[in-house]
Amino acid sequence: MNPNFTGIALEVMALAGEGQGAIQNLSVNTQHESIITLLVKEAIKTSAIEGEYLSREDLVSSIQRNLGYATHGQKSKDKR
């Protein structure tokens, strides 16, 4: 797992108002899904502001890879 990316994920969650206590009460899989969902939403909003539109599937795959989560063989189409 990429420690820098994990730290960023936690910071984004804090900025988005996601309480750590609420997240800690969830199963590990649900925690991972919640983190990924939040990061994808933030990335899509940020990219839209910049005038760029990203694939949700590619974002999920990239975030999963960077956090060290299993990607189930998913490959990003966008090779940037």
Secondary structure, DSSP 8 states (H G I E B T S, - for coil): --HHHHHHHHHHHHHTT--HHHHHTS-HHHHHHHHHHHHHHHHHHHHHHTT----HHHHHHHHHHHHT---TT---S---
